Every structure is written in C-alpha cells, then in structure tokens.
Amino acid sequence: MVHLIFCFLSTLFIFVSLSHLRHSSAEIRRHFSGISHGSLPHHRHSYSASGSFCFNIPQSYEAVEPVDLDEFLMSQLCSGDAELMQELGEFPDDDLEVELVERECRTIRPSVPEEGVELDPHVRDCVQSYTQPWLVVSRRSIHRLHSFPRTDANRVLQRQTFESDVEPDKQEQEKSPSLPALCDDTTRTTLTCSDFNLRALQPDHRVESLLRFSSPEELDRFNLEARNSNRYGELFGLYPPIDEVQPSIRPIPDCPKEHFGQRILVRCQTIKFEIEIEPLFATMALYDLKEKKKISENVHFDMNSDQMKGFLRSHTPHTDPSTLARSAIFSISYPSPDIYLVIRVWLSNGYLVVHALNQSQFSFSETKNSEFPISGISCVCWQEGERLSDEDLFKFLADIKRSSGQRRVKIIPGFLRLEVSPVPETVPGCLCPELIPVKPVSEKNPRAVKEVLEFPSSEVYVPHNIYQNLLYVYPLRLNLTNRLTSARNITVKIQFMSGEDPSCAMPVIFGKSSGPEFLKEVYTPVTYHNRSPDFYDEIKIHLPARLTEKHHLLFTFYHISCQQKQNQTGSLETLIGYSWLPLLNNDRLQTGQQCLPIVLDKLPVNYSLHSPEVPPVKWLENHKGLFNLELQAVSSVQTQDSHLERFCTLCHALEGKTIFPIRVGDEKISENMFEHELKLSIISLSSSGLEPLVLFLHQVLDKLFRLIMQPMVIAGQTANLAQIAFESVVSVVNSLHNSQELAKDHQGRNCLLATYLYFVFRLPDTQHEIHTSGTVGLRYSTLTRATATTVGFMLLQSRIRSSSNPDIPAPQSPEDAEVNNILGKLISGMNEYTNAISYLHFSRCLLFHEELALQMVVSTGVCRENVYKYAWFFFELLVKSMSQHVSQLDKKAVSRRNRFSDRFKDDITTIVNVCVFICLQELEQAEKVNISLAFFLYDLMSLMDRGLVFQLVKNYCNQVLVSMSTLISMRLEFLRVLCSHEHYLNLSLFFSSPASAPASPSPSTSSQTSSLCSFQDHKIAAMFDLSQDFKQRHYLTGLLLTELSTALDMESEGVQQKAINATYSLLCAHDLDQRCSRPEVKAKIAALYLPLVGIIIDSINYLDFTGKSGGPEEDPDSITPINQSVAMAIAGNPFNTLARNALVSMTGKTSNMLTAETSRNLLMCFLWIIKNADQNLIQRWTVDVPSSQLSRLLELLAICISCFEYRVKTHQRLLDKSQQAKARLEEALLGGIGARGEMMKRVGGNDRTLGQRENLRWRKDLTQWRQTNDRQDKSKAELDQEAIISGNLATETNLIVLDLLEMIVQAVPLADCKDNVVGGVLKVLLHSLTCNQSTTFLSHCFSTLRALIVKFGDLLFEEEAEQCADLCQKVLHYCSSCVDGNRSQACATLYLIMRYSYSSASNFSRVKMQVTMSLASLVGKSSDIHEEYLRRSFRTILAYAEEDTEMQSTQLPSQVDELLRNLNSILSDTVKMKEFQKDPEMLMDLMYRIAKGYQTSPDLRLTWLQNMAEKHNSRKCFTESAMCLVHAAALVAEYLSMLEDHKYLPVGSVTFQVSYYHDKDGVCSGRYFTESGLVGLLEQAAELFSNGGLYEAVNEVYKVIVPILEAHRDFRKLASTHDKLQRAFENIIQKGHKRMFGTYFRVGFYGCKFGDLDEQEFIYKEPGITHLPEISHRLENFYSQCFGDGVLEMIKDSTPVDRKKLNPSKAYIQITFVEPYFDDYEMKDRLTNFEKNFNLRRFMYTTPFTKSGRPRGELNEQYKRKTILTTMHAFPYIKTRINVIQKEEFDLTPIEVAIEDMQKKTRELAEATHREKPDAVMLQMVLQGSVTATVNQGPLEVAQVFLNEIPADPKLFRHHNKLRLCFKEFILRCGQAVEKNKLLITPDQKEYQQEMKKNYNKLRENLRPMLERKIPELYKPIIKPRIENRDSFKRQSLRRTQDENS
C-alpha cells in the first residue's frame, strides 16, 4: 500500500462501520479492497428489508478478467487495424482538451474598478474571478456519441408507393346495382360462363428480363444489384428515437451570465398638461404592491421642449447624452399582477410634486413574448405634500387597485403616453446600469435607452458574474417641527466625500435627466411649507473599489426662501445644519435604516473618522436623531454577510502581509488565536444565508480548495486545515442540494455546482501566475514545468508530503510501511522517466486530486455520508483536477500507466468499492451514486490506465450480483453510461473482431500474435455465441450483452426495457456516427455484436407482435371465431407463431413477454446487424447453424415483417374517424338524439355492426410514433413526413429480411435439409406478401420468388402443395392491384408458375385448380377487388403465353388461354356480387348460386361456403354462418365416406340431412378434406351456434365430433369439448326463456323493374326485436338508390296485391310481419323455446276484414283471414331469406275470431298465474285487462254479442258451445289469478285487491246466465257424424324431403 497517513494532534479519522473502531487510510483501503477480492468467492448476497438471503449466480454471469487494454493497443498500433482505429478518433491518445475560453461581455468593456488603486485582497480576488476566462475541459468527440441529429436525409427521402395509399381510377369506383342484370342470363347454361372478350383489352407492361437469364447465378447477381441500388444507409435514421431520459447524457450546464428576469421596454412619448408654465421632470420605477417593495431603481427623464430647457440652461453646466434617455428596460424576476409602474412628475422649482399612475391598473404579470398596447393616460393624480413616503404610495396603490379610491384623489388635467413592449434582441444606444454601452454599439447616435437595475422582490440565487459596486441612498424623513426658526421649505444637499476638505467631494453620484452624467452633489426637492418633509429621492452612487475610513456621506440642510424680502441680499438658501455618515463601520459597509442627529455649528476636525456623536459641538434638539435615511448596496464585492466577511477576512490574512492582531468586526484576533478563529469561520460558513452564499459561491469554493491544498504556517506552526476545509465544502454542497429554491438537472445535480465545476474551477494556486497570452483555446498550465534533471531525490524527499499533515516528512510516517518501497521504485525508474519524475517531485505537494481522494477515503460520519450522497460533485472535481494535471505532463515521457501515483490509484479503488458498498446497502441513495460512479469511471477511461479502469468495472460487476430488479437496473444504467464513451468501439477492440469469413481468427488474450489459419466451422458458429473469450476481449460489449441476455430471462418489464434500450441506443449511435459511415467500418462494428443475433433468436418466445399484422382499423369485437385457433392452424399460419402466442395467453405465462414497442427496438438491433455484417460470414453461419436454429431464425424474420408493417396513412383515416366520433358525441350531448335516433341510424346503415364499430376507441398501440400527443395535434405536413419516413422504414426492413432470405437460399445447396429450408423461406416470403408493402419491395420480392421457382420449382410443386396454393393466391391478389408496377410483377410471376409447372414439374392441372380456387377465394372474401385490373392482368398473362416463343410448339398457350377464360367467367359472376354489396340478402343469393355452380368442384364449393360464412359472420348472423360451415362439413364428410368407411365418421352427408354429389374426377386437395379439417369446421360451427344463442345445436354438432376424437384418443380435445358442452347446457338453463331468436317478415316484390324478382315472395329472417319500420326503411333506402327517387312505393297493408292496379313504371314492395305456424300435433313435440324457433318452414299472418270491405267492424261482423306460407328450406339456413313455395288461406267467422281471442286471453292468464317466479306487475296487467276491462270489445261485450242468444243457424251451435266453454275456463282462470294476486300484493294495495275482487264477482255474475245456458241439440245422441270436406293442404313431417336438399 503506497499511501501517507498521519495521526493528527487534534482530530482522529474514524470510519463509521459496524465496529466503530479507528482505522488508518491504509486499513480503510484494505477493508474495501477486500470486498472485491475475497468476500464473495462463490455466490453473492442480496440484502432485503427483512434480512439477508443468498442465491447462486451462474458462473457465466460473473464478469471475466479483462484484457490488458493499453498493452494490447500498443501491440496493435503497428498492425493494419491502426488506421481503422485512428479513424474513430485520436486513440489511444487523449481526447481531452483543457482550454481557456474567454467569457462573453455584454458591454463594450468589462465593468472593472478604477485604475491605479491598490485593491483589498478580497476585492482583487472578486475582480479576478469576474474577468478571468473560463477553464473548460472538453472532449473532442463527445457530441458525436450523445446528440446525433436525426439525419436530414429524411427530407429528401423518396416517397414509397403503397397500394393502401393509392386511390383506384374513377372507373373503378363503386357502381350502383342494376337489377335487370340479374335477368340477362337466360342464354347462359351455367352461372360460370362468360362471353367477355379478354383479347379486346390492352395488356400491361411486361417484365423484360423474365426469361432471359441463362443460369440461376446470373439471376441472383442481377437481383442482388437491383436490391442494393438506392438503398438507405442509416437504418436508425428512419426509426423514431426512444422517448426516454437517457442516463448516458450529462447535460452541459449553462454558462454563467448576468441574471435577468422578464424584460420589458418602456418608452415615454408624451407628457402634457393643460397649463405649461415651467419645465417638468419625471421618474419612473416599478413597485410590488403585494410585497410592499420597490423593485427597481428610478429612471429620470423629461419631455421638456427646448424653450423650457432654456429656463434651466444657466443651472446646467453641460448635458451628457446618457441623461437624455426617455426609454428604459425593466427586468422583472417574479412577474405578478400586483406590480405597478409609477411615474412621478414634479415642477422645476421643486415646490410641487405630483405623480401619475396607469389609470387602468397597468400591471405586469406573465406577458412573455406578448405585445403590450400603447397606454394613454388622460389624467394625472395629485399627491399631497404631506403624503410623499413609500408607505403613503402603497396605500394609494391599494386604493387604485380597489378602483374606489380614484374618487377621493385630486385630478390634474393632463396626458401621458407610454409604449410598452417586449425587449427586442438588439436595442441601439442601450446603456447598462453603470452607464457602459451595451453591444452592439450603433454607428448612429440614437437617444440612449437605459437598463434599469432590479431590486428583486424575493431572493435570486445566481452567483455574481460581473463587477458591480453601487450604493443607493434614500432620504426618508426630516423632523424639524420643534425648531424655533421658520425653516419650512427644506432641502438636503448630499455629497460623497473621500475626505473633509470641500474639494474631496467625489463625482460618483449619478446625474438625473438633461444634465451631467456624474455629479458631486445633489439636492432633494422642496416640499412647500413643510417642517417635517417626507422624501422620495433615490441617490445612486458608484462606490470606489477601495473604501477607507475617510469615505463618508455628508448631508447639508437648507431652508429655501420663496420670495426675497425687501431688505435681504444674497442667496435664497439659509443653512440649517450638517450631518454625516461614515461608510465603513468596523471595516464593514454600513447599510440599512439610519437616524442621524444634526449639528448646528461648523463641522469639527476629523469628524469623518467618527460617528455623529462627537461632543463639544452644538446639536439640534440635544443630539436627537432627526434625519432618517436608508442605505442599500448592490455590490458584487461587498458580501453583506457576517459569516462570509469573517471567513474572507481571515483567509486573506494568511497571505503573509497581515500585522497581528487583526481586526474582524468588533473584535481583535491575536496570532495565537488565529488558527482557532479561522477554523471557526470555516465551520460557520454553513450558517451564512443562502442568498449571499450563492452570490459568492465561486469565491468561497475557490478559497476552501486553496485551504485544502496549502499547508498554512501560523505562528511558526504548520496548521492543518485540509480536513476541516473539506468538511466545509461537503457542508456547502449539502446545503445547496437541500435547498428547495435551487434548480437541479434530471440527474439530481445542483445546477450552480455543475456550472462552477464546468466553467470556473481550476487547480488552486497562489504561488504562480496563470500564464496565458490572451487567446482563447490555449492549453492551460498551472505550474511551470521542471525540465532539468537536477531536481534530485533530496528535493523529492523534502517536498513529498500531504497537506493533511505537512509537518511530518513522508519517509518518517509510522502508519505506512510501504513508503520506502515506493520511493525505491521511483529511484529505480529515474532514468526512464526523467522529465516526468522531476516535475512530479517538484510539484508533489500541489497535487490536488491526490489530496481530494485522500479526504474522500478518510472522511467519517455525516461528512462521509454526504460525500457519497453527492458523489457526482467530488467525482467531477477529481476529473477536472486530474485533467489539468495530465495536460501539464510530457506525454511522450510519461506513459498512461504512470501518470498517477500508486497510492492515488489505491484511493480510487477504495472510493469505487465504497460506492458499490453504498449501492448494496443504502438503496435510497444507490441510484444516484451508481450513475455518479459510472460517469466517474467513464471519465477515468480518458485519463488513467484503462486496464485499471476495467478492473474497477469488473469489481463493480462482480459485487453487484444480486437478483433484485432495482440493482440489476442500476447495473444496466452503469454499463449504459460506460458504453456511451466516445471511444467505446476502440475500448471494446472492435477492430480486432473478424468482419468476414475468410479472415484470420481473433487473437486470444494469451496469444495475441497467433498464426493465420482458415476459418473453421465451429469458429464461425462461436462468433455468434457470447463466449468467455468474447467477453474477455470485447469487455464492455460482453458485459452489456450478458446483461441483456439475463434481463430477457427475467420477469421484470422495466429491466428488459432498459437492457434493450441500452443496446438500441448504442447501435443507433454507431449507425448515425459519421466516423462509422464506411461499409468496412460498419462491418467490423456489426461483427462486434454478432452474439446479439443468437441472443435474439433464443428470445423469440418473448417477442410480442400481436396486433401488428392486422390492419389498424380492425375492430377487436369483429375478430370472430372463424379467424382463430383451429382456422388459423388449418390455414397454415407461418411457423405457428399465433398458436404460440395463444398458448402463452392460455397458460398465463405472459410475465416475460416484451411489449410491442420494446420488441420493435430489439428487432431493429437485429436488422441493423444483419444489414451491416459481412454477407459471406452470415451465409456461412446459416449453412452451419442447426436446422432448429434456422427455423427459429426464419420465424424471427416473419416477426420482423409483421412488426415493421407500414400503417401511417391508415392512421390518417383513423384520425378522420375519431373526428367523426367527436362530432357524433357533440350531437348526442347537445341535441340528444336519443334511442329512436340511434335506431334509425342502425336501420339506415347496411351494416348491422356500424353503430357498434364506430363507438370503439382506436387502440393506442397502433399509433405509429407512439407519442403522447394526439394525432389531431399534428399538421398535415408532419403527418405526411411521418408517412414518408415510415414507408421507407418498412421498405428497408423488409429488404434486409429479403437479403437474408437470399443468403439462406443461395446456401441451400450446401445444406443437408434443403426441402425444409426452401419451404421455410417460402413461408416468410408469403407472409411478407400478406402485409402492406411498398412497390419497391414487391418488385424485389417477386424477383426472389421467381428465382426460387426457377431453382427449386420441382420441390415447391411436389412437396409444398399447400404453400404453392398460398403462393398462387397471394400472386393473384396482386394481379388485381391498382398499382401498375405491382400488377406487372405479379403477372410475370404467375406466368412463370404456369410455365414451370407445365414444362418442368408436369403438374399444370394442380396449378390450374389452385389458381381457380385462389380466384374464387379472393373475389369471395375481398371487398376491395378490382375486376378491371384483374382482367387486364389476365390479358397480360395471355400476352406472355403468346409471346413465349419457346413454348409455342406445346399445349401451354392453349391451356393458359382456357384457364384464363374460366377465371374471367368466375370474375364476371362476382361482379354482380360486388354490385349488391349493400343488399346482403341479394349478395347471399348470388354467392349461393355461385356455390351451387361448383357442384363438380368440391374445393371451390367449400371455398364459397366459407366465403358465405365469413360474410354472415361480419354481419353478426352467427347462426347462418354456422349453417354454412355445417354444409361445408357435410361436403367433407361425403368425401371422406367415399375414401374409406370408418364407424366413427359420419355416414356421409346423410348425417347432416344434406345431399352432395361428388364427381370422381373432382380434386379434393384442400386442407379441409381431412378428418382434422372436418373437426375444425364443426368446432367453428359449434362456436358460432353458441355465439348465436342456439346452444341446443351445439350439442348436436358435438355428437358428430366426439366419436372422431374418441377414435383418435385425443383426450385433451375431449376434455375441452365436454367443457364447452357443459357451458352450453348451463347457458340453456340460465338463458332458456330470455333468448331472443329471429324475427320473420314476408317480403313481396312487384313490378317489372325487379326483373326475375317480380311477383316473388320471400321470408326474411331479421335479428330479434326488429320492428317492421326498420326492415321497411332499409329496403326502401336500398332500392330507392337502385331505381331513383319516385319509382319505389311501399304497400302499407297486407291485403293481396292486384297486378292490374299497379303502375307498370313503378316498383312495389309489400312487407308483412309473420309468425311461425305449427299444427296442434306439432306442438306436442315443440315444447321448448328453442324447438319453437328451429327448423321452421311454415309461417302465418292474419288479415282482418269485413263483408262491407272495411278492415275493421263490429264484433258480430269482424272476419279474419289466415295466410300460411311454406318456404323452400327450413330456417335457420345458409341464407337469411328463403323463397315461398306454397301459400294457403282460410277465413275465420266472427264467432271463430271471438273463440281465438278468448283462448289467447285464457292462455295469458294461465301463464301469468302459474309461473315459477310470479311477477306481480305482469299478473296485474293481464288481470286488469280481463276483469276490469271497460272498453268496447272486452270479455263481457264479447259474451253479450255471441252468447246472449242461441243462434238460429244450427251450423253455429258447436261454435256457440265452444265459446261458452272458453268463457267458463276464462272465468275460472280469472278467479285463480285474483287469488294469486292476493298473495303477491303489498299492504298498500289492499284496496286495489278489493276492487279487483269486486270487479271479478261482478263479471262472474253477469256471465253466469249466459254460461249456464246450453243448446239441447248438442247433447242428443249422435247417429252419424258429419264430415266436412275441407280443402286443406297436406301436412308434412319435420323430416326434410328430397327436394329440400341442396
């Protein structure tokens, strides 16, 4: 240990630890150094609040031993990498510059004391501090790493074309449907024939290079050149920056400058009074009414004309330009509405004083950057002579503010005009408060503008920056009321005297307006006839820099005679007396309130040396104080604080010129007591006021640092002041940090201290001058360098000593036995370091950084706590002092390793260990200490031996090995700071990493000069692993990647985000660093991060890309079961990534999942490495990597494509949608649209989910830039720019993925499993085609696809059949693109597929089927299909076939022609579908007809059934969607039954009561024609049935599924199935009677305009509770759009339509509500609500009529016609409307109508009475309508009409009897209901019950005679029954007949 520790006589260093024992500094160092070496050998301990615990840390996580960096660099300087290394900066040379920067001066010359005056030491130090240049330690490259600008290339980026942003041609706009087109197919044999002539179209531009390549290698080379052209270099320049506070950036503090508040310019333009008899003078100043304080000095001005000034010319010797100012600049630090501008105006003779205010309460508040109006004040208020004090003024202002006081003041007619405005950047002719011109000086001589000195209302904590020494004298009051003489008009003459002679009056008093700039004397204005006048004057005095005892203020009092008496001669002034005030009292400037007596006699000799208390002179009123005044100093040299004055005085006494005893304040200090008093003054610094301490902060700290450095000889003894001075520094730092008034930056650093360190601090030096030549940027040299070798060992031995105890020479220290050893080492190295050792020896006692480090090590108690609490300050102090020390060294003679002593290095090690100890123990301070330590080591890497710094980093990392996320987060912040070093790349030895495959291997640390050898495969694989060798060589990078790998395995989102952001920021810095712009440099850098690729691939399960692949306008509620789980699995989702996410969400293990934003940041790092790394290296790696790893890599590429999909423009649509939602909300709030309005909106919309969808908020995670502000805040230009950048980002990221895929494909011949590789690559390419891509990327992607077909076509068409089908569908989709380039590329690719499948794979029939299926699926699902573009693409493909000369001799052209004609036919059929997009029923009919047209093509039929299912699903018609899938399942079942007969499979389509015919030649190659596909379809159907509320149907579906699952022993799915069944049955129990099934309507179409719909009747199924006006409104709207206004008419009634009465030029629609109809025998089987709403074929509606033709009549003439309709199929079906095939009508007589009504009432009563849970309200409503009905046609009325008499017609006997029996049951049910109601009523309903009972009894009595009367004939014996031959239609069973099957 190489340190010098001394036992002080008066102080013991005590390190506060658990033992509380004494330790020497060496012991302290040993204690803390032990932490890093021996205390934690195998595992680390983590301490928690509850105690301690330990856990094992993986050995791979511990930091490895770093390489000896400096030695390695020295060995590399001669290698070829030196040039590359030097390119990144002067490395390993120092990057630090210590330079002098001249401070800016606002004025043309600095404000300095007068020349030729010997200054006090304190004033001298202050002036030096205010004038010396700043000393700044800067780094040359620091700006490059921290604040890279986002590249300006964004502004010149090419706009990428995206199909989603392109509007199709006008001809493609939606057409209105023309219904007659439906009837124009009479000549067509099938729906799939078309006579559209493709050859009449013009083909698109063809790809010229499609068939011209002779070899695949040539094709690859061509594609590579095309991809690499016009690529964007800086990937991160396209990516939005991370929105976070970066800990790796230390803000550069603001340069110290003068303090200014809010500045306003006031110009006085006019002062006028009605009577102008003499000159007027004015002052203006600011007053704060709230604080009752004047907050600015006075500004004197006048607006007198030349004529008026002529009256005063004899009194004015000359006029200086500065006194002619009429404008002033005020500064307001604390704006407030209580600040007033007060203008005082007085007459020239001094007898009259008035003042003017802004009448409209002109106040100043926060008015920054706002224009003030010009204020005109039309009246001026008189101020009484006896009310001139400031107290009176504040009362007056308070009255003004209350606005009621204006009535009580005198008004003088006059006018004052002011102009108030913000201060412009430059003000010509501006003068500072000391009247020095402010830059820039105008060449012209404008009228001066004065800056007004502010007296802030509260403290301003800004250190003094300029020399300022002003004194303001305020005469307040003079009381001469008891004086016997007639002194009534009184004035006071004020002079600043440097002696007692009259000639000693100094011209230091600032003049007023229109006069000299400086005066020797001034007079106060006269208040007429006032013996005790109040004064409002302000006398501003420029104090001399050196004040003596002789300087004083002299006051002379006069009486002024207004009129000269007849006998009087001479002056009008009559002397009253004198008074004076010495400026210094005990060497301290006197300020504050003073009350002086007045002497009547002549002033005595030497009066100025005493206070005004000297006897034998004659005093006025017996020495009583009569004259009140106040003194206020504004000085940057007068501290005005007793503690600071005492400290400064005693410090300057140490300079050696002081004669003891010295006087400090009121006491005298002898030499013996001096040391004690000095220490007390140092200690008491913390007791000084905060404002004076801040004002003189720079001087105080400079003096304290000087005391720490210099041993002081006092009374012959060497005083030890270092420790106490250091503790005082700590105390000051603590005080400043604890103050709430002082600002801190985002890292918690006090801004004042940061500014001091950056600009002001320099090494303390009192013995030598600072050598500068006056130029900016010179190297700073504190000490003269010792260049001679004669400074020998004796000098070293005599001078090496610590200021901690300079009395004891170093070799005699008993505390450190290693001193002799170190001295011996120094002597032995003398020859090697001659110059350096000589200098070091000479300046040994002046090494400030060593003393500071020692004090930090040995500090104790509270001092130690605060040292490390605010460690940033002492660390930056150390760094700046070390930088100055290094700047003075001869770097050629001294190596980096020997710049600092070993003992200093030991102290640094100890300090670092203490910081780590604090981080582990004191978590409250840990974060700040951690960041401070990181920046400290960051700085040390520019100064010290880097190997030592790396050892410190290693010790840190191995000690902070704990599981607490807080500490792991701290370690990440620590490493992030270190990695932000400007030479991080060189420190990580990036140039030693192999950037390409053929290079030599990386030299290991043990052998840096290994021989060249070829790359082994395992070496390449090892480059992508985070190995020990990698961590050792690339030390900082290895540590960061280790942290990232560990963080990704944690369950802390914050830690993961920090780790990824740290890596992201680092790569972003490299990408945007101009030093790294060359490709070979970036390749080297990318090679440094190759292990990151492996880390990201291993973490693929943590990446979150959900919500990124779908469109941003997707409604989360619209994601239906058909698009999830089984469907996605069957559809072949790439790499099953969605299934993985679904599994994660099911198991609940989402804690490790990264957020979408963090995932994107991590993937950006991956893509940057892939983009910039050597391609040969990446390709060799992909060859050697295991197949499982390669599969994960391909999955990662698919995720990259999803994450960076372009979606900015869609957000602009979202913005429009949000604005519409806002307008709708305002309408709802203001207009109250109500439920009816919402219903009408829903009815009017064609999409039933429109209302629901619009009310959804769009999701935050879809916003492109993830900014906190809404998109509404952005302008169109900003959105457009974001769209351009986002488009280029999406293109570039996809091109990087494409590059890597090409590398993989080109390496396939070398791989073992080429089929898996090609299939995986094709999956990624197909996935990219599903995303929103630019035209640029698509052209390259299609080129790659074509190359893939050429090279691996046989593999694709044979082994990858499903993917080939996907390929056809994706390519066909782009054939319909509205972008010409996309269409052209897609056509070329599709033709190549056809050509290759015909010529090479001999599988053209499969391709034909796949293309046909793709087209069917495409036009069925896509609503944005453009058939015109698709036809043009067909024509282009036909042109390729016709122009392909090689294939003309084959059958290919004719087969292509046949295929295209068939495709065109399918397309033509779908055109009609597109026309009827807004009529869902007609659309479903069309789709149904197209599906039936594919009877011989099961694949296509299944496709169209799925299309129908999706359409139904999108309209929330879940039942119909499920029925489509059931039909599809029947199709699959029929196919499976043909293949093989399994008992567990359904018996073909019979099981589903559906019939399908299969052609034996029909290809069933789809993925659904398997057992798993069948189960998948049925599971989707079951889920849709459940969504539609048909839970009973769920059971029926699972009856088919369960046997299949049982046969496959799939118990997991069986468990899930039974769970779903349980939920379905529970739903039946819970929702049995609450479910709302469909509502049905009969819709009839009449008129020839409907084409083949004319006279067609349909049953429409609508959602539950759909009212007749809703469907009527919807159909009316749609068909009115088809036919135009005035053509369509709605028939309002349900009577039969007579065609003869209809207008042939019009169209008619009749809509009638219908109900399901069942025969009596059917009701026995239809018991449940579900059974009454399922399998419905018969519906009924009734039409009332009378014989007279009226619809309504009396009871005895009211007939009713029942119409029963039978449909072709039963509801629910795959359509929501079904044709009516049979119609039956029969009429009911009036008595039959009465029987039906009474049966209905009876049923209602029975249901209400016998419910399981009685409903009293419902019961009472039914009962009241039955018992107490008083209206016509009530039950009693019916009985009286039909039962009162026996009918004469015998045919009516049975009806009469039936009605009588109905009434008997009715009256019985009424009685039961009344009794039931009695049990349910509340006590307050007893009267109601009694009334009900009474009515019931009355009704029963009235009915009794009619009910007891029987018809005798009906009870005679029946001889022969009469059989009526009633013509009714045949009843049909529930089983479907053969003609129902589809």
Salt bridges, closest charged atoms under 4 A:
GLU27 OE1 - HIS23 ND1 3.83
GLU62 OE2 - ARG44 NH2 3.61
GLU65 OE1 - LYS954 NZ 2.54
ASP68 OD1 - ARG897 NH2 3.10
ASP70 OD1 - ARG946 NH1 2.85
GLU87 OE1 - ARG1078 NH2 2.27
GLU90 OE1 - ARG140 NH1 3.29
ASP94 OD2 - LYS891 NZ 3.42
ASP94 OD1 - ARG896 NH2 2.95
ASP94 OD2 - ARG899 NH2 2.52
ASP95 OD1 - ARG140 NH1 3.66
ASP95 OD1 - HIS983 NE2 3.95
GLU97 OE2 - ARG140 NE 3.72
ASP120 OD1 - ARG546 NH1 2.86
ASP125 OD1 - ARG124 NH2 3.17
ASP125 OD2 - HIS652 ND1 3.69
ASP125 OD2 - LYS703 NZ 3.53
GLU172 OE1 - HIS1426 ND1 3.77
ASP185 OD2 - ARG1489 NH2 3.14
ASP204 OD2 - ARG1383 NE 2.74
ASP204 OD1 - ARG1432 NH1 3.94
ASP220 OD2 - LYS1351 NZ 2.96
GLU244 OE2 - ARG976 NH2 2.67
GLU258 OE2 - ARG106 NH1 3.32
GLU297 OE1 - LYS540 NZ 3.11
ASP320 OD2 - HIS318 NE2 3.60
ASP338 OD1 - LYS401 NZ 2.34
GLU384 OE2 - LYS410 NZ 3.25
ASP390 OD1 - ARG344 NH2 3.81
ASP399 OD1 - ARG402 NH2 2.40
ASP399 OD2 - ARG408 NH2 3.57
GLU451 OE2 - ARG106 NH2 2.32
GLU451 OE2 - ARG263 NH2 3.55
GLU521 OE1 - LYS493 NZ 3.88
ASP534 OD1 - ARG477 NE 3.01
ASP537 OD2 - LYS512 NZ 3.40
GLU538 OE2 - LYS294 NZ 2.76
GLU645 OE1 - ARG588 NE 2.72
GLU655 OE2 - ARG124 NH2 2.79
GLU655 OE2 - HIS652 ND1 3.38
GLU667 OE2 - ARG646 NH1 2.86
GLU675 OE2 - LYS679 NZ 3.26
GLU677 OE1 - ARG646 NH2 2.35
ASP745 OD2 - ARG749 NE 2.74
GLU850 OE2 - ARG844 NH2 2.84
GLU850 OE1 - ARG903 NH2 2.97
GLU876 OE2 - ARG749 NH1 2.61
ASP907 OD2 - HIS3 NE2 2.31
ASP907 OD1 - ARG29 NH1 2.77
ASP939 OD1 - ARG139 NH2 2.35
ASP939 OD1 - ARG250 NH2 2.80
ASP945 OD2 - ARG897 NE 3.56
GLU973 OE2 - LYS1058 NZ 2.77
GLU982 OE2 - ARG139 NE 3.52
ASP1017 OD1 - ARG1180 NH2 3.00
GLU1043 OE2 - ARG971 NE 2.60
ASP1071 OD1 - LYS1082 NZ 2.94
ASP1073 OD2 - ARG1075 NH2 2.75
GLU1080 OE2 - ARG1078 NH1 2.28
GLU1113 OE1 - ARG1213 NE 3.57
GLU1113 OE2 - LYS1217 NZ 3.86
ASP1115 OD2 - ARG1253 NE 3.89
GLU1157 OE2 - ARG1266 NE 3.22
GLU1195 OE2 - ARG1140 NE 3.39
GLU1205 OE1 - ARG1207 NH2 3.24
ASP1247 OD2 - ARG1253 NH1 3.92
GLU1254 OE1 - ARG1224 NH1 3.27
ASP1280 OD2 - ARG159 NH2 2.61
ASP1280 OD1 - LYS1209 NZ 3.95
GLU1282 OE1 - ARG1271 NH2 3.45
GLU1282 OE2 - LYS1274 NZ 2.36
GLU1292 OE2 - ARG231 NH2 3.01
GLU1292 OE2 - LYS1171 NZ 2.74
ASP1299 OD1 - ARG227 NE 2.71
ASP1299 OD2 - ARG231 NH2 3.03
GLU1302 OE2 - ARG227 NH1 3.33
ASP1366 OD1 - ARG1567 NH2 3.40
ASP1380 OD1 - ARG1383 NH2 2.66
GLU1427 OE1 - LYS1474 NZ 3.50
GLU1428 OE2 - ARG1431 NH1 3.81
GLU1442 OE2 - ARG199 NH1 2.19
GLU1442 OE1 - ARG1435 NH1 3.81
GLU1443 OE2 - ARG206 NH2 2.58
ASP1444 OD2 - ARG1395 NE 2.51
GLU1446 OE1 - ARG1395 NH2 2.93
ASP1457 OD1 - ARG199 NH2 3.08
ASP1457 OD2 - ARG1461 NE 3.47
ASP1469 OD1 - ARG188 NH2 2.75
GLU1481 OE2 - ARG1674 NH2 3.18
ASP1485 OD1 - LYS1775 NZ 3.01
ASP1485 OD2 - ARG1777 NH2 2.68
GLU1510 OE2 - LYS1421 NZ 3.92
GLU1520 OE2 - LYS1661 NZ 2.94
GLU1540 OE1 - HIS1542 NE2 3.04
GLU1571 OE1 - HIS1608 NE2 2.46
GLU1579 OE1 - LYS1613 NZ 3.68
GLU1592 OE2 - ARG1635 NH2 2.82
GLU1596 OE2 - LYS1599 NZ 3.17
ASP1619 OD2 - ARG1623 NH1 2.47
ASP1654 OD2 - ARG1699 NH1 3.10
GLU1655 OE2 - ARG1699 NH1 2.46
GLU1657 OE2 - ARG1642 NH2 3.18
GLU1657 OE2 - LYS1783 NZ 3.59
GLU1662 OE1 - ARG1248 NH2 3.59
GLU1662 OE2 - ARG1674 NH2 2.80
GLU1670 OE1 - ARG1242 NH2 3.74
GLU1689 OE2 - LYS1706 NZ 2.78
ASP1719 OD2 - ARG1738 NH1 3.00
ASP1719 OD2 - ARG1931 NE 3.03
GLU1722 OE1 - ARG1738 NH1 3.71
GLU1757 OE2 - ARG1750 NH2 3.21
ASP1787 OD1 - ARG1761 NE 3.13
GLU1792 OE2 - HIS1855 NE2 3.74
GLU1796 OE1 - LYS1760 NZ 3.27
GLU1796 OE2 - LYS1762 NZ 2.38
GLU1865 OE2 - ARG1869 NH2 3.84
GLU1875 OE2 - LYS1893 NZ 2.96
GLU1901 OE2 - ARG1904 NH2 2.86
GLU1940 OE2 - ARG1737 NH1 2.43
